[in-house]
Amino acid sequence: MPYVETSIVIKGDRENVYRLARDMEQYPKFMRDVKSVKVIKRDGNITITEWETDVEDVSISWREREEFDDKNMRIRYRLIEGDLDKFEGEWIFKELPDGTEVILTVDFDFGMPTLAELIGPVLEMKVKENSRMMLEGMKERIEGC
């Protein structure tokens, strides 16, 4: 099962960057491949969201559960149902002297061993590209680039 970790430094206050990441329904406004994010349920620091993305003109949709750890400024997420067998990871926000390092981890499995053997490296590259695009979208939003 592929694991991808991507990071970026954003010149912004850790709390503001974390707050932006928490507001997932706004992602389609600044993340090109995210078509929609809908909050289905909120219960304290837990949400259930429904996602629709386009990766290389292929629509992928799923529902996931997010757990927000406001004290440590971390977001953990995991697939509930959708087009993948496994999709989970976390957002980590580290305070730096000149901003915030955002680390996004993705552990995923498309559930088709034959497909994974044939195009696994390409899928891993696409997940990494998509993760990078999400982080760059956050950076542009915070820094106003």
C-alpha atoms as an extended CHARMM CRD file, in Angstrom:
* protein
*
       145  EXT
         1         1  MET       CA              0.0000000000        0.0000000000        0.0000000000  PROA      1               0.0000000000
         2         2  PRO       CA              1.5880000000        3.2890000000       -1.0850000000  PROA      2               0.0000000000
         3         3  TYR       CA              2.3650000000        5.9980000000        1.4350000000  PROA      3               0.0000000000
         4         4  VAL       CA              3.0120000000        9.5730000000        0.3420000000  PROA      4               0.0000000000
         5         5  GLU       CA              4.2500000000       12.4420000000        2.4990000000  PROA      5               0.0000000000
         6         6  THR       CA              4.3720000000       15.9950000000        1.1570000000  PROA      6               0.0000000000
         7         7  SER       CA              5.2780000000       19.2160000000        2.9190000000  PROA      7               0.0000000000
         8         8  ILE       CA              5.4760000000       22.9420000000        2.3180000000  PROA      8               0.0000000000
         9         9  VAL       CA              6.4200000000       26.0170000000        4.3380000000  PROA      9               0.0000000000
        10        10  ILE       CA              3.7750000000       28.7290000000        4.4210000000  PROA      10              0.0000000000
        11        11  LYS       CA              4.6170000000       32.2290000000        5.5940000000  PROA      11              0.0000000000
        12        12  GLY       CA              1.6890000000       32.4620000000        7.9460000000  PROA      12              0.0000000000
        13        13  ASP       CA              0.6700000000       31.9830000000       11.5470000000  PROA      13              0.0000000000
        14        14  ARG       CA              0.2310000000       28.3180000000       12.5000000000  PROA      14              0.0000000000
        15        15  GLU       CA             -3.2650000000       28.9270000000       13.8730000000  PROA      15              0.0000000000
        16        16  ASN       CA             -4.4190000000       30.6690000000       10.6780000000  PROA      16              0.0000000000
        17        17  VAL       CA             -3.0090000000       27.9080000000        8.4770000000  PROA      17              0.0000000000
        18        18  TYR       CA             -4.6660000000       25.2480000000       10.6540000000  PROA      18              0.0000000000
        19        19  ARG       CA             -7.9760000000       27.1540000000       10.5680000000  PROA      19              0.0000000000
        20        20  LEU       CA             -7.8370000000       27.2430000000        6.7580000000  PROA      20              0.0000000000
        21        21  ALA       CA             -7.2070000000       23.4810000000        6.6240000000  PROA      21              0.0000000000
        22        22  ARG       CA            -10.1680000000       22.8720000000        8.9550000000  PROA      22              0.0000000000
        23        23  ASP       CA            -12.5000000000       24.7220000000        6.5780000000  PROA      23              0.0000000000
        24        24  MET       CA            -12.5940000000       21.9230000000        4.0160000000  PROA      24              0.0000000000
        25        25  GLU       CA            -15.7550000000       23.1580000000        2.3080000000  PROA      25              0.0000000000
        26        26  GLN       CA            -13.6600000000       26.0780000000        1.0060000000  PROA      26              0.0000000000
        27        27  TYR       CA            -11.0740000000       23.8130000000       -0.6980000000  PROA      27              0.0000000000
        28        28  PRO       CA            -12.7250000000       23.9380000000       -4.1540000000  PROA      28              0.0000000000
        29        29  LYS       CA            -12.1560000000       27.7230000000       -4.1780000000  PROA      29              0.0000000000
        30        30  PHE       CA             -8.3720000000       27.3760000000       -4.1410000000  PROA      30              0.0000000000
        31        31  MET       CA             -7.5480000000       23.7300000000       -4.8970000000  PROA      31              0.0000000000
        32        32  ARG       CA             -7.8640000000       23.0410000000       -8.6060000000  PROA      32              0.0000000000
        33        33  ASP       CA             -8.5810000000       19.2790000000       -8.5080000000  PROA      33              0.0000000000
        34        34  VAL       CA            -11.0730000000       19.4080000000       -5.6150000000  PROA      34              0.0000000000
        35        35  LYS       CA            -14.5170000000       19.7650000000       -7.1750000000  PROA      35              0.0000000000
        36        36  SER       CA            -16.6050000000       19.6570000000       -3.9960000000  PROA      36              0.0000000000
        37        37  VAL       CA            -16.4210000000       18.9590000000       -0.2710000000  PROA      37              0.0000000000
        38        38  LYS       CA            -19.6510000000       18.7350000000        1.7100000000  PROA      38              0.0000000000
        39        39  VAL       CA            -19.8910000000       18.3330000000        5.4580000000  PROA      39              0.0000000000
        40        40  ILE       CA            -22.4470000000       15.5950000000        6.0560000000  PROA      40              0.0000000000
        41        41  LYS       CA            -22.1940000000       15.5600000000        9.8530000000  PROA      41              0.0000000000
        42        42  ARG       CA            -20.4860000000       17.5350000000       12.6310000000  PROA      42              0.0000000000
        43        43  ASP       CA            -20.0770000000       16.2070000000       16.1460000000  PROA      43              0.0000000000
        44        44  GLY       CA            -17.6310000000       18.1980000000       18.2730000000  PROA      44              0.0000000000
        45        45  ASN       CA            -14.1820000000       17.7720000000       16.7060000000  PROA      45              0.0000000000
        46        46  ILE       CA            -15.3570000000       15.0300000000       14.3270000000  PROA      46              0.0000000000
        47        47  THR       CA            -16.7790000000       15.6030000000       10.8600000000  PROA      47              0.0000000000
        48        48  ILE       CA            -17.9810000000       13.3380000000        8.1040000000  PROA      48              0.0000000000
        49        49  THR       CA            -17.3640000000       14.8270000000        4.6670000000  PROA      49              0.0000000000
        50        50  GLU       CA            -18.1880000000       13.8680000000        1.1130000000  PROA      50              0.0000000000
        51        51  TRP       CA            -15.4680000000       14.5710000000       -1.4720000000  PROA      51              0.0000000000
        52        52  GLU       CA            -15.3520000000       14.7560000000       -5.2500000000  PROA      52              0.0000000000
        53        53  THR       CA            -12.0480000000       15.2810000000       -7.0510000000  PROA      53              0.0000000000
        54        54  ASP       CA            -10.6930000000       15.0390000000      -10.5670000000  PROA      54              0.0000000000
        55        55  VAL       CA             -7.3290000000       13.4040000000      -11.0840000000  PROA      55              0.0000000000
        56        56  GLU       CA             -6.2410000000       13.4040000000      -14.7190000000  PROA      56              0.0000000000
        57        57  ASP       CA             -9.8920000000       13.8090000000      -15.7930000000  PROA      57              0.0000000000
        58        58  VAL       CA            -10.9530000000       10.8170000000      -13.6900000000  PROA      58              0.0000000000
        59        59  SER       CA            -13.6040000000       11.6030000000      -11.0910000000  PROA      59              0.0000000000
        60        60  ILE       CA            -12.9430000000       10.0620000000       -7.6710000000  PROA      60              0.0000000000
        61        61  SER       CA            -15.4500000000       10.3970000000       -4.8470000000  PROA      61              0.0000000000
        62        62  TRP       CA            -15.5560000000        9.1890000000       -1.2600000000  PROA      62              0.0000000000
        63        63  ARG       CA            -16.7050000000        9.8840000000        2.2690000000  PROA      63              0.0000000000
        64        64  GLU       CA            -14.2160000000       10.3370000000        5.0450000000  PROA      64              0.0000000000
        65        65  ARG       CA            -14.1050000000       10.9650000000        8.7700000000  PROA      65              0.0000000000
        66        66  GLU       CA            -11.9170000000       13.7690000000       10.0660000000  PROA      66              0.0000000000
        67        67  GLU       CA            -10.7830000000       14.1900000000       13.6560000000  PROA      67              0.0000000000
        68        68  PHE       CA             -9.5350000000       17.6550000000       14.5890000000  PROA      68              0.0000000000
        69        69  ASP       CA             -6.9910000000       17.9140000000       17.3960000000  PROA      69              0.0000000000
        70        70  ASP       CA             -7.1170000000       21.6580000000       18.0410000000  PROA      70              0.0000000000
        71        71  LYS       CA             -4.6350000000       21.5290000000       20.9290000000  PROA      71              0.0000000000
        72        72  ASN       CA             -1.8830000000       19.9200000000       18.8140000000  PROA      72              0.0000000000
        73        73  MET       CA             -3.1760000000       21.3540000000       15.5160000000  PROA      73              0.0000000000
        74        74  ARG       CA             -3.4370000000       18.0290000000       13.7010000000  PROA      74              0.0000000000
        75        75  ILE       CA             -6.1350000000       16.6440000000       11.4710000000  PROA      75              0.0000000000
        76        76  ARG       CA             -6.4870000000       12.8830000000       11.0510000000  PROA      76              0.0000000000
        77        77  TYR       CA             -8.6850000000       11.5060000000        8.2960000000  PROA      77              0.0000000000
        78        78  ARG       CA             -9.7570000000        8.0720000000        7.0600000000  PROA      78              0.0000000000
        79        79  LEU       CA            -11.9830000000        6.6880000000        4.3600000000  PROA      79              0.0000000000
        80        80  ILE       CA            -15.4730000000        5.5360000000        5.2960000000  PROA      80              0.0000000000
        81        81  GLU       CA            -16.6690000000        4.5800000000        1.8060000000  PROA      81              0.0000000000
        82        82  GLY       CA            -15.9070000000        5.3870000000       -1.8000000000  PROA      82              0.0000000000
        83        83  ASP       CA            -13.8450000000        4.5840000000       -4.8520000000  PROA      83              0.0000000000
        84        84  LEU       CA            -10.7720000000        3.4480000000       -2.8760000000  PROA      84              0.0000000000
        85        85  ASP       CA            -10.1650000000        0.5770000000       -0.4700000000  PROA      85              0.0000000000
        86        86  LYS       CA             -7.9800000000        2.6110000000        1.8630000000  PROA      86              0.0000000000
        87        87  PHE       CA             -7.3620000000        6.3360000000        2.1030000000  PROA      87              0.0000000000
        88        88  GLU       CA             -6.1280000000        7.8170000000        5.3620000000  PROA      88              0.0000000000
        89        89  GLY       CA             -3.5130000000       10.0930000000        6.8000000000  PROA      89              0.0000000000
        90        90  GLU       CA             -3.0440000000       13.3540000000        8.5910000000  PROA      90              0.0000000000
        91        91  TRP       CA             -2.2820000000       17.0340000000        8.3340000000  PROA      91              0.0000000000
        92        92  ILE       CA              0.4800000000       18.2040000000       10.6880000000  PROA      92              0.0000000000
        93        93  PHE       CA              1.1970000000       21.8880000000       11.3470000000  PROA      93              0.0000000000
        94        94  LYS       CA              4.6350000000       22.7770000000       12.7600000000  PROA      94              0.0000000000
        95        95  GLU       CA              5.4720000000       26.2740000000       13.9130000000  PROA      95              0.0000000000
        96        96  LEU       CA              8.6870000000       27.6470000000       12.4150000000  PROA      96              0.0000000000
        97        97  PRO       CA             10.4380000000       30.9920000000       12.9910000000  PROA      97              0.0000000000
        98        98  ASP       CA              9.3820000000       32.1570000000        9.5160000000  PROA      98              0.0000000000
        99        99  GLY       CA              5.9750000000       30.5020000000        9.2000000000  PROA      99              0.0000000000
       100       100  THR       CA              4.3360000000       27.1050000000        9.3620000000  PROA      100             0.0000000000
       101       101  GLU       CA              5.4360000000       23.7970000000        7.9110000000  PROA      101             0.0000000000
       102       102  VAL       CA              2.4290000000       21.8160000000        6.7320000000  PROA      102             0.0000000000
       103       103  ILE       CA              2.9370000000       18.0810000000        6.3060000000  PROA      103             0.0000000000
       104       104  LEU       CA              0.2650000000       16.0580000000        4.5240000000  PROA      104             0.0000000000
       105       105  THR       CA              0.4310000000       12.2620000000        4.6930000000  PROA      105             0.0000000000
       106       106  VAL       CA             -1.6150000000        9.9090000000        2.5420000000  PROA      106             0.0000000000
       107       107  ASP       CA             -1.7300000000        6.1240000000        2.9650000000  PROA      107             0.0000000000
       108       108  PHE       CA             -3.8700000000        4.6150000000        0.2180000000  PROA      108             0.0000000000
       109       109  ASP       CA             -4.8600000000        1.4140000000       -1.5420000000  PROA      109             0.0000000000
       110       110  PHE       CA             -6.9500000000        1.2630000000       -4.6990000000  PROA      110             0.0000000000
       111       111  GLY       CA             -7.9380000000       -2.2970000000       -3.8680000000  PROA      111             0.0000000000
       112       112  MET       CA             -6.9510000000       -3.8270000000       -7.1850000000  PROA      112             0.0000000000
       113       113  PRO       CA             -3.5960000000       -5.6480000000       -6.9300000000  PROA      113             0.0000000000
       114       114  THR       CA             -3.3240000000       -6.0900000000      -10.6970000000  PROA      114             0.0000000000
       115       115  LEU       CA             -3.9440000000       -2.4000000000      -11.2820000000  PROA      115             0.0000000000
       116       116  ALA       CA             -1.4650000000       -1.4980000000       -8.5510000000  PROA      116             0.0000000000
       117       117  GLU       CA              1.2000000000       -3.6530000000      -10.2110000000  PROA      117             0.0000000000
       118       118  LEU       CA              0.5770000000       -2.1210000000      -13.6210000000  PROA      118             0.0000000000
       119       119  ILE       CA              0.2220000000        1.5450000000      -12.7570000000  PROA      119             0.0000000000
       120       120  GLY       CA              1.1250000000        1.7270000000       -9.0600000000  PROA      120             0.0000000000
       121       121  PRO       CA              4.0920000000        4.0810000000       -9.5710000000  PROA      121             0.0000000000
       122       122  VAL       CA              1.9440000000        6.3700000000      -11.7490000000  PROA      122             0.0000000000
       123       123  LEU       CA             -0.8440000000        6.4170000000       -9.1380000000  PROA      123             0.0000000000
       124       124  GLU       CA              1.6560000000        7.1740000000       -6.3950000000  PROA      124             0.0000000000
       125       125  MET       CA              3.0530000000       10.0470000000       -8.4620000000  PROA      125             0.0000000000
       126       126  LYS       CA             -0.4840000000       11.3970000000       -9.0530000000  PROA      126             0.0000000000
       127       127  VAL       CA             -1.3220000000       11.2690000000       -5.3380000000  PROA      127             0.0000000000
       128       128  LYS       CA              1.9220000000       13.1140000000       -4.5990000000  PROA      128             0.0000000000
       129       129  GLU       CA              1.1530000000       15.7190000000       -7.2930000000  PROA      129             0.0000000000
       130       130  ASN       CA             -2.3830000000       16.1660000000       -5.9530000000  PROA      130             0.0000000000
       131       131  SER       CA             -1.0870000000       16.5450000000       -2.3920000000  PROA      131             0.0000000000
       132       132  ARG       CA              1.4630000000       19.1210000000       -3.5640000000  PROA      132             0.0000000000
       133       133  MET       CA             -1.2820000000       21.0040000000       -5.4350000000  PROA      133             0.0000000000
       134       134  MET       CA             -3.4220000000       21.1120000000       -2.2710000000  PROA      134             0.0000000000
       135       135  LEU       CA             -0.5340000000       22.4690000000       -0.1960000000  PROA      135             0.0000000000
       136       136  GLU       CA              0.3790000000       25.0490000000       -2.8380000000  PROA      136             0.0000000000
       137       137  GLY       CA             -3.2650000000       26.1580000000       -2.9450000000  PROA      137             0.0000000000
       138       138  MET       CA             -3.1610000000       26.7280000000        0.8170000000  PROA      138             0.0000000000
       139       139  LYS       CA              0.1180000000       28.6330000000        0.4950000000  PROA      139             0.0000000000
       140       140  GLU       CA             -1.3100000000       30.9060000000       -2.2020000000  PROA      140             0.0000000000
       141       141  ARG       CA             -4.4380000000       31.5100000000       -0.1280000000  PROA      141             0.0000000000
       142       142  ILE       CA             -2.4860000000       32.4440000000        3.0280000000  PROA      142             0.0000000000
       143       143  GLU       CA              0.3720000000       34.3450000000        1.3980000000  PROA      143             0.0000000000
       144       144  GLY       CA             -1.7570000000       35.9930000000       -1.2850000000  PROA      144             0.0000000000
       145       145  CYS       CA              0.6750000000       34.9510000000       -4.0310000000  PROA      145             0.0000000000
